[in-house]
Amino acid sequence: MKLAALLGFGALFLPAVAQEPAAEESEVEKHLRLAREGRPVVRPQAARRLLEKPEEAIPLLYEACGQDGSGLADLGKDLILVLGEFGDLRLRALLWNALSDRNFPWRPSAAKSLAGAPEFREAPRFDSMLNDPIALVRGAALLGQRNLERRESLDYVLGMREDQDDRVRQQAAALAADWGQDCSLYWILEDLGREDRFFALQTGKLARFEALKLLKDRLESAEQYSTRKPHDDPANQAALAAMRKEIETQCTKEPQLPDIARAAEPRKGDVLGLELRSCRRGEIFLRWNLDDTLAVGTGNPAVVPLPEGTTAKLLAEAQQRIEQLEGQFWGEPGCDLEQFHFQPDPDARPRAFRVNKGQAAVPNLRPEALGHLARSLAETLPNERSKDPRLHMLRSRVLDALSILGGKLPVSAGAPR
Amino acid sequence: MKFLLPSFLVSLVLWTVSAQAPAPDSSALVQDEAMEVTMEDLRDFKYRRGKQPPRRIRALDGMRVRISGFMALGTPEGVEEFSLMSDSCGCDGNTKPHHFVLVQLTDDTTRFTPDEIIVTGVLSVGEEEEDGFVTSLYRLQAESIE
């Protein structure tokens, strides 16, 4: 039987009805089980069903979390996402504790859960969240500010329109616009012109999609724009002109956007990439280009010149290291991943090699060849203080994230075998 | 006949096609006829359980489509279906029914790859439920995967 061949995480994709129910399981117990172990698409639905019967669900959730909250992480992100909505003081306290633990694996989910139904007394804690190193937590902090109507944070929100993460920039601009800063809509409008990619990931397309959703909620003329057509399509250009005209009725002078918020030309010649995404340490996107530059971030990245020949040398090493690998994926689903991108031929599709960390730490998760490659890549990174948060102490941050993700790197890159 | 992909493409290609699939020479023609659809097209509406998706989405029901995306993180080895997602990292928050395509394999089983893939096949649109929960909105019977 093929299902018998599933790996350890195979249960994720078993049909909801195929889970082994406990004897005489109540409906709420069933929903709790499915919210943790059902198919990915069933989990959020089952979690929300628990909200319909809080008297029965809350004691079960207490039990699952344990007295000290040590069981909270095992609930998984979908259950954690709804815990805050129960309005239960103990559950909220557990979420705040989790959020203060930098090693809690579902920090963004805990933050979003709290922000969905914030309490006024928690306002200072939501202020602190605005500075979190993780973009998704900063995004949740903005949601908390919105739900609390905390307009005294407006200046800070305006500053977050220059966040290094485009999702945060868009949310900050939308919130500022909703609080009367109509010129902020230009920040979102700019993202409609994005066509950037990070190897196979169409970061520009995703940004356009999210930007249009926000604009449709705020501008009638946004309905005429379609992300299914190119930005320079005549119909889209007409829609764009209409949107500008609509914004101009509220904002008389179009602001000069900072570089980080501007749509940039798609880059050519990026041959190596390193993508680090961690619920514990945040996200870092790095690309090495044949012209010996390093691009840091997505969208309009920060570009750093590298010594001549750096990329060619790294590329040659990467080719040798990759030949030593068996497979392209190591680990299990979770909140942390490191992904190595490899595209020596710009006309060919990029290849990815991924190390994924689940809830628990796994020693020696990263294959040795990737560890050496990661060390070589990291050694080319600048490590100075910088006003640009993307570049500030970059090498140290990358090494820290790599050690959290796939484990410590070898001391030196060494020569490829 | 089973269409075995050239060995030099093995790293990019995961599975072979079903028993009814065309011969290699004709597959290019068949693929040309498939309609290009993106994951963003499929996600671009406010989903509500029991409410019909927009007409442009319903019109895709029964169409041969070609769609690129990523295998869902956590796709097990050796099963006959997987979820195709718009990102490779599972960063899309919780999974909503219109955020993925359930790709069904006819004559083969999964082997996970983190690379972008392109799937061609017949798309069906409509909520499927199991045990009171919506388990998919989009299903695609895969003919080829590149």
Interface residues (C-beta under 8 A of the other chain):
Chain A: K2 L3 A5 L6 L7 F9 G10 L12 F13 P15 A16 V17 L34 G38 R39 P40 V41 V42 R43 P44 Q45 A46 K77 D78 L81 K112 A200 L201 K205 L206 F209 T227 R228 E275 R277 Q328 F329 E332 P333 L337 Q339 R349 P350 R351 A352 F353 R354 N356
Chain B: S11 L12 T38 E40 D41 R43 D44 F70 A72 L73 G74 T75 P76 E77 G78 V79 E80 E81 F82 S83 S86 D87 S88 C89 G90 C91 G93 N94 T95 K96 P97 F100 T109 F112 T113 P114 D115 E116 E130 D131 F133 V134 T135 S136
